[in-house]
Amino acid sequence: MAFRIRNNYEADVALTNLYINRTKLSKLEQELATGLRIVRAADDATDLFIADNLKQTYVGLQRGTQNAQYGLAAARVVDDALGRIYDILVKIKDKAVEAANAHTQEERNQAQQQINEYVRNIAQIVQTAEFDDYRLLAGKSYTVHFGSHASGYLIINGDSQAQNGVAISAKAGSAASLAATIKFTAGSIIGYDNLAGGKYTVKLISQAFTLDVSTASKARATIDSVEKFMRAIDKLRGYYAGIENKLQNIIENNQAITDNLKEGESVVRNVDYASAMAEFNKMRVITQANIAALAQANQIPQLVLQLLR
């Protein structure tokens, strides 16, 4: 071994390795302090991209799940309103059957007056069945963006432009003895699901019905009209039942996917403490040995002084 003073190779090597090992130890300290394996892009740019993509996807899904819950609430508001309308139609039919068997005009006028009042109740339900200012029984459509990406949405009671939604209208006679009318403003309800094939329709009825019980024959015609309208209401309720089931499935699916994406991001981004702690202890021992080696290397010039005496 040569003895030199101007250049201490052993000390230089020990110092270089000390810097390298101290950098590794510092990185491990950051991981243990933050709980993250990837603190900055330089740590692992590829895995950072993967982790960020997983994160932005499940964050979008979380908001989409909340949107789907809003849509589910809106559909239930309409379903409950349709149930009340159906119950009123049953009462209207009861009065029409009564009028069909009435023997005096006064009895029919009394039945007509009650039918008109029931029709006013239907009109009130149509106007008050709203969610977030959307009256889905008055022709409004409601868009539910349930996915994390642009394609994940459906439209309740409307086409791809959130238009052409079906509406129920009901108008009572201006006088107690005058006929009332009820109708759908469209012959079918339109649904739009961007991920499930786009537009689809549920056939209803396309005519207005006059509820007139001023004569026995008109009362019988009213019975037939009310029954047709009730069947249409049942179809409409079936459509909203399908919407409710679909949104419930979407919510459950979103939650399951979100859980898995979070776990995936954790695997990529977060530190494994058992592995990191074992590596940290190893690097700490190596660093301490490195410091000791550097101290020994720094003693070599002192040996040269012994030769100069």
Summary of the structure (lengths in Angstrom):
residues: 309
radius of gyration: 38.4
end to end distance: 19.5
largest distance: 143.3
contacts: 959
relative contact order: 0.16
helix: 64%
strand: 13%
